[in-house]
Amino acid sequence: MYTVPRRVALPLISVLIAATIFFTITYILKPESTLEIEVKSTNEEISKKGSRLIIGNSTESSQKLTEQHGTTLYKKYGVPITGLNHTIIYNKMPKCGSRTMDMLLISNAKRFHVKLDHNQVHRGYDLDVIDPKGKEEFAIKRVQQLAAHPPALFSDHVLYFPVDKSNNPVYINMIRDPIEALVSNYYYIQHGDRAVAQRTVIRNQKKYGGDMKMNETFDQCVLKERKACISEGRLSLMLKFFCGTHPKCSTDLKWSLNEAKRRVEEEYLIVGLLEDYESTLKLMEKLAPSLFKGIVTDYKADIRKKESEKYQTNFKKPISAEVRAILREKLDLTYQFYDFVKTKLELLKKEYDI
């Protein structure tokens, strides 16, 4: 029987022990190491690319990965689209430059012979009084009709609503600083703007005013804790517009915040800012040139600027530092969403040198 010499056996045993220890640490004590490396790599790629990464197509699995590892692996945000076989869905946030955007979309739609739904049958947007579920059913049905002849564009004040992927939906939206949106909405209901007839102002006051006093400033309304300015429906409006009509969107605002972020990542081509309107339009041209080419030039035209001025609220009084501090606290979750959207837009601008 052959015996391994002692001078050979000892080094060989040492190598085997070292290999065993390495294998145990790497694959037994830390079985998640491979996934950690993949997620780290994904996060680095997202950081470099402005979060533009597509892996797979399962919303459920991507949500699970988001919850576990803080990153979304399936998404549409900032991913360019080509051709005309799309249904653009603009579920426009109120008082966020939506009428200017409508004006531009209508002009652009005519250029490309896009079928446009600008029917404001369900124009109401105050969540204290409208029926979000009923409006969702209307929107889904209308989009299905329009999508039968692409390209199509649906524009209305409506919470996020899902449509069949066969319709090739592409969601867009605009938001603004949450406090400024509240203030603008309050004074718009009170005073309207140059584009709104007085009878419409009176109708809006009755329909949306609630306990609003027509001679009170926004500051007075907040300090008296009236629902007309700080109701739950008004304070959470932005989150709900992106979260949708799921019951938890209204009952659990932290869940609503996470769901709204997920929607932006996975469903929206872009969510722009009123404070950075022109950059948003430039990105729309970059991301969907076949649908939005020329929209920036149209926006800069003198005739468009004059039309946009008509949509500025007739009267707005600046709010006090005291009221701003009160609202900033009440709107903490909404500001988390606003900052999330703002960061993503800045990354996209950097990527496209805008």
FIZATOR-219773 format. One record per residue (C-alpha): x, z, y. Coordinates in Angstrom, 3 decimals. Example, Ala and Ser with C-alpha at 12.3 -4.5 7.8 and 13.67 -1.06 7.14 Angstrom:
REM FIZATOR-219773
- xx  zz  yy
- 12.300  7.800  -4.500;
- 13.670  7.140  -1.060;
This chain:
REM FIZATOR-219773
- xx  zz  yy
- 0.000  0.000  0.000;
- 1.340  -1.021  3.417;
- 1.750  1.737  6.021;
- 1.926  0.992  9.758;
- 5.181  2.298  11.163;
- 4.816  5.354  13.385;
- 6.440  3.586  16.351;
- 3.678  0.908  16.215;
- 0.745  3.133  15.322;
- 0.988  5.516  18.257;
- 0.781  2.833  21.012;
- -1.987  1.071  19.101;
- -4.041  4.260  18.897;
- -3.527  4.848  22.639;
- -4.842  1.378  23.436;
- -7.907  1.880  21.255;
- -8.680  5.242  22.904;
- -8.344  3.748  26.393;
- -10.601  0.825  25.481;
- -13.199  3.201  24.047;
- -13.219  5.332  27.219;
- -13.541  2.234  29.440;
- -16.431  0.849  27.380;
- -18.232  4.213  27.433;
- -17.960  4.625  31.227;
- -18.864  1.032  32.019;
- -21.718  0.259  29.641;
- -23.081  3.573  28.384;
- -22.765  6.083  31.217;
- -23.646  3.461  33.883;
- -25.959  0.911  32.235;
- -27.334  -0.102  35.588;
- -23.985  -1.304  36.894;
- -24.735  -4.995  36.304;
- -27.981  -4.757  38.275;
- -26.246  -2.836  41.050;
- -23.681  -5.622  41.373;
- -26.444  -8.252  41.463;
- -28.425  -6.349  44.110;
- -25.283  -5.724  46.185;
- -24.485  -9.416  46.023;
- -28.058  -10.264  46.992;
- -27.958  -7.897  49.969;
- -24.651  -9.384  51.121;
- -26.144  -12.876  50.841;
- -29.237  -11.814  52.752;
- -27.062  -10.336  55.493;
- -25.059  -13.569  55.771;
- -28.041  -15.909  55.619;
- -30.506  -14.002  57.785;
- -32.566  -12.961  54.755;
- -33.177  -16.525  53.606;
- -32.940  -16.285  49.847;
- -35.316  -17.567  47.173;
- -35.101  -16.276  43.639;
- -38.060  -16.712  41.302;
- -41.694  -16.899  42.291;
- -43.296  -13.659  41.135;
- -44.765  -11.591  43.965;
- -45.366  -8.658  41.628;
- -41.810  -8.549  40.317;
- -40.331  -9.018  43.791;
- -42.399  -6.124  45.125;
- -41.089  -3.978  42.269;
- -37.502  -4.936  43.083;
- -38.163  -4.285  46.769;
- -39.376  -0.769  46.009;
- -36.434  -0.051  43.688;
- -33.547  -1.632  45.519;
- -34.652  -2.216  49.114;
- -34.510  -6.014  49.069;
- -36.966  -8.833  48.549;
- -35.866  -11.586  46.184;
- -38.804  -13.969  46.553;
- -39.730  -15.114  50.011;
- -40.858  -17.847  52.341;
- -39.778  -16.412  55.690;
- -37.375  -18.730  57.444;
- -37.242  -21.226  54.588;
- -37.606  -24.796  55.969;
- -40.433  -27.015  54.759;
- -40.639  -30.811  54.798;
- -43.414  -33.366  54.709;
- -47.039  -33.108  55.767;
- -48.628  -31.805  52.586;
- -49.203  -28.310  54.000;
- -51.962  -26.097  55.349;
- -50.776  -24.157  58.382;
- -52.610  -20.827  58.683;
- -52.352  -19.130  62.080;
- -54.205  -15.813  61.692;
- -53.506  -15.067  65.315;
- -53.024  -11.570  66.663;
- -55.135  -11.039  69.808;
- -53.413  -10.799  73.199;
- -50.151  -12.183  71.821;
- -50.119  -15.577  73.497;
- -52.565  -17.052  70.985;
- -54.425  -19.286  73.417;
- -51.176  -20.847  74.616;
- -50.178  -21.380  70.987;
- -53.596  -22.875  70.237;
- -53.164  -25.263  73.131;
- -49.778  -26.370  71.790;
- -50.969  -26.631  68.195;
- -53.968  -28.727  69.228;
- -51.722  -31.092  71.194;
- -49.268  -31.307  68.314;
- -52.058  -31.758  65.773;
- -53.364  -34.793  67.636;
- -49.892  -36.295  67.591;
- -49.766  -36.099  63.790;
- -53.489  -36.613  63.186;
- -53.751  -33.112  61.707;
- -57.223  -31.885  60.826;
- -57.651  -28.800  63.045;
- -60.135  -25.978  62.723;
- -60.479  -24.335  66.099;
- -64.002  -23.094  65.495;
- -64.289  -19.562  66.863;
- -67.485  -18.659  65.003;
- -65.996  -15.285  64.094;
- -63.906  -14.776  67.200;
- -64.331  -11.017  67.352;
- -61.121  -9.100  66.760;
- -61.932  -5.441  67.422;
- -61.660  -3.783  64.006;
- -64.088  -1.088  65.087;
- -66.962  -3.579  65.144;
- -66.180  -6.680  63.069;
- -66.574  -7.189  59.332;
- -63.059  -8.061  58.123;
- -64.168  -8.779  54.559;
- -66.930  -11.141  55.649;
- -64.553  -12.963  57.934;
- -62.006  -13.246  55.131;
- -64.571  -14.996  52.928;
- -65.327  -17.435  55.741;
- -61.628  -18.128  56.307;
- -60.839  -18.752  52.642;
- -63.731  -21.192  52.322;
- -62.779  -23.016  55.536;
- -59.135  -23.372  54.520;
- -60.156  -24.809  51.159;
- -62.221  -27.435  52.979;
- -59.379  -28.352  55.330;
- -56.695  -28.379  52.642;
- -58.492  -31.142  50.796;
- -57.055  -33.555  53.383;
- -53.566  -32.379  54.356;
- -51.934  -31.822  56.696;
- -54.344  -29.145  57.895;
- -54.263  -26.267  60.349;
- -56.489  -23.199  60.476;
- -56.388  -21.029  63.615;
- -58.507  -17.932  64.106;
- -58.428  -14.186  64.794;
- -58.531  -12.941  61.217;
- -56.623  -10.451  59.067;
- -54.179  -11.874  56.546;
- -56.099  -13.497  53.689;
- -54.728  -15.029  50.493;
- -55.487  -18.622  49.548;
- -54.785  -20.615  46.418;
- -51.156  -21.734  46.318;
- -52.306  -25.262  45.475;
- -53.360  -25.518  49.136;
- -49.671  -25.221  50.102;
- -50.373  -22.506  52.687;
- -47.813  -21.858  55.419;
- -48.569  -18.775  57.500;
- -47.398  -18.328  61.089;
- -48.128  -15.676  63.705;
- -47.013  -14.085  66.975;
- -46.821  -10.417  67.959;
- -45.726  -8.477  71.029;
- -44.664  -4.991  72.070;
- -47.475  -2.789  70.621;
- -48.064  -0.760  73.797;
- -48.199  -3.871  75.963;
- -50.678  -5.426  73.527;
- -52.963  -2.383  73.819;
- -52.798  -2.362  77.616;
- -53.411  -6.103  77.871;
- -56.391  -5.924  75.535;
- -57.924  -3.035  77.496;
- -57.748  -4.782  80.873;
- -58.762  -8.126  79.394;
- -62.021  -6.561  78.199;
- -62.506  -4.967  81.610;
- -61.577  -7.893  83.837;
- -61.046  -11.046  81.774;
- -58.755  -13.799  83.102;
- -59.031  -17.042  85.061;
- -60.031  -18.961  81.946;
- -62.937  -16.657  81.101;
- -66.335  -16.913  82.810;
- -67.849  -13.728  84.236;
- -70.693  -13.819  81.729;
- -68.096  -13.774  78.950;
- -66.422  -10.736  80.514;
- -69.765  -8.932  80.547;
- -70.382  -9.911  76.919;
- -66.929  -8.674  75.899;
- -67.508  -5.385  77.687;
- -70.715  -4.829  75.737;
- -69.342  -6.034  72.409;
- -65.866  -4.507  72.448;
- -65.871  -1.904  75.202;
- -67.274  0.986  73.195;
- -66.935  4.128  75.316;
- -64.848  2.292  77.918;
- -65.612  3.150  81.550;
- -65.272  0.081  83.732;
- -63.761  2.025  86.642;
- -61.154  3.867  84.559;
- -57.506  2.867  84.265;
- -55.815  2.679  80.912;
- -53.966  5.913  81.697;
- -57.234  7.736  82.317;
- -58.702  6.324  79.139;
- -55.773  7.590  77.044;
- -55.670  11.041  78.641;
- -59.401  11.446  78.012;
- -58.816  10.287  74.411;
- -61.456  7.590  74.481;
- -61.832  5.316  71.474;
- -61.777  2.310  73.803;
- -57.997  2.650  74.046;
- -56.753  4.847  71.191;
- -59.186  4.480  68.304;
- -57.644  4.230  64.843;
- -58.760  0.622  64.653;
- -56.942  -0.329  67.844;
- -53.775  1.651  67.077;
- -53.360  0.153  63.602;
- -54.504  -3.363  64.495;
- -51.108  -5.047  64.147;
- -50.402  -3.563  60.731;
- -53.822  -4.577  59.448;
- -53.422  -8.143  60.663;
- -50.509  -8.548  58.274;
- -51.572  -6.135  55.542;
- -55.027  -7.678  55.034;
- -58.350  -6.281  53.832;
- -57.163  -4.124  50.935;
- -58.778  -0.646  51.328;
- -55.352  1.023  51.527;
- -54.522  -1.070  54.589;
- -56.933  1.204  56.482;
- -56.556  4.486  54.620;
- -52.784  4.690  54.063;
- -50.835  3.360  57.040;
- -47.408  3.917  55.453;
- -48.516  1.747  52.550;
- -49.958  -0.693  55.074;
- -46.591  -0.877  56.853;
- -44.729  -1.700  53.639;
- -47.349  -4.239  52.620;
- -47.231  -5.883  56.066;
- -43.449  -6.212  55.801;
- -43.772  -7.691  52.337;
- -46.330  -10.218  53.571;
- -43.974  -11.353  56.326;
- -41.132  -11.802  53.834;
- -43.103  -13.512  51.104;
- -45.884  -15.446  52.848;
- -44.951  -16.299  56.440;
- -42.781  -19.169  57.568;
- -42.188  -17.315  60.822;
- -43.575  -14.447  62.890;
- -42.533  -14.853  66.507;
- -42.528  -12.650  69.592;
- -44.436  -13.155  72.820;
- -41.360  -11.799  74.618;
- -39.275  -14.596  73.068;
- -41.846  -17.380  73.031;
- -39.611  -20.382  73.587;
- -37.134  -19.334  70.899;
- -40.035  -18.929  68.478;
- -41.177  -22.477  69.211;
- -37.636  -23.811  68.750;
- -37.462  -22.155  65.345;
- -40.839  -23.631  64.399;
- -39.424  -27.078  65.152;
- -36.349  -26.342  63.045;
- -38.312  -24.929  60.103;
- -41.106  -27.519  59.985;
- -40.061  -30.586  62.024;
- -42.636  -32.841  60.430;
- -45.393  -30.565  61.761;
- -43.999  -29.051  64.965;
- -41.592  -31.637  66.395;
- -42.098  -31.889  70.163;
- -43.796  -28.514  70.579;
- -40.983  -27.131  72.787;
- -41.080  -30.133  75.109;
- -44.844  -29.769  75.336;
- -44.499  -26.065  76.162;
- -42.061  -26.772  78.993;
- -44.279  -29.411  80.608;
- -45.658  -28.418  84.025;
- -49.242  -29.043  82.965;
- -48.848  -26.616  80.046;
- -47.322  -23.938  82.263;
- -50.259  -24.181  84.656;
- -52.710  -23.932  81.787;
- -50.888  -20.905  80.361;
- -51.119  -19.106  83.700;
- -54.906  -19.146  83.366;
- -54.636  -16.868  80.344;
- -52.954  -14.014  82.208;
- -55.247  -11.002  82.555;
- -56.740  -10.711  86.044;
- -55.725  -7.092  86.578;
- -53.292  -4.753  84.842;
- -52.023  -1.447  86.170;
- -48.644  -0.245  84.874;
- -48.954  2.820  82.668;
- -47.278  6.152  83.337;
- -44.284  7.559  81.479;
- -46.541  10.302  80.118;
- -49.014  7.859  78.562;
- -46.209  5.657  77.260;
- -44.704  8.660  75.455;
- -48.094  9.565  73.928;
- -48.620  6.011  72.675;
- -45.069  5.645  71.404;
- -45.651  8.590  69.095;
- -49.067  7.374  67.944;
- -47.706  3.880  67.313;
- -44.567  4.930  65.444;
- -45.382  2.971  62.253;
- -46.458  -0.072  64.253;
- -43.155  -0.013  66.137;
- -41.328  0.111  62.816;
- -43.082  -3.125  61.914;
- -42.436  -4.645  65.350;
- -38.711  -3.812  65.122;
- -38.611  -5.263  61.597;
- -40.056  -8.573  62.834;
- -37.776  -8.575  65.881;
- -34.674  -8.071  63.715;
- -35.654  -10.879  61.369;
- -36.275  -13.226  64.302;
- -32.863  -12.408  65.789;
- -31.188  -13.162  62.450;
- -33.006  -16.481  62.251;
- -32.016  -17.373  65.811;
- -28.404  -16.617  64.993;
- -28.538  -18.792  61.897;
- -29.868  -21.768  63.886;
- -27.716  -21.101  66.988;
- -30.736  -20.513  69.214;
